[in-house]
Amino acid sequence: MARHQIVTEKELNTIDKFVVGVLNAYKEGKISEMDAKLDIGHVLVAIDQGNADGYTNWVETWLEQHK
């Protein structure tokens, strides 16, 4: 049984930008591999749990801090 989509297209685009940012920060040595895994994992778990505030706030905060 499929679940309905809880992440909007706009949120997906922002999450994509976040994932690319995390990967680039790791590649450039700005964050550790563990931090990259934890950051991406946090968002995945929040999405899986249907916690929109959990993933939107995390992604927006991360992107703001890593401009």
Helices and strands as residue ranges (DSSP letters): H 9-27, H 33-48, H 52-65
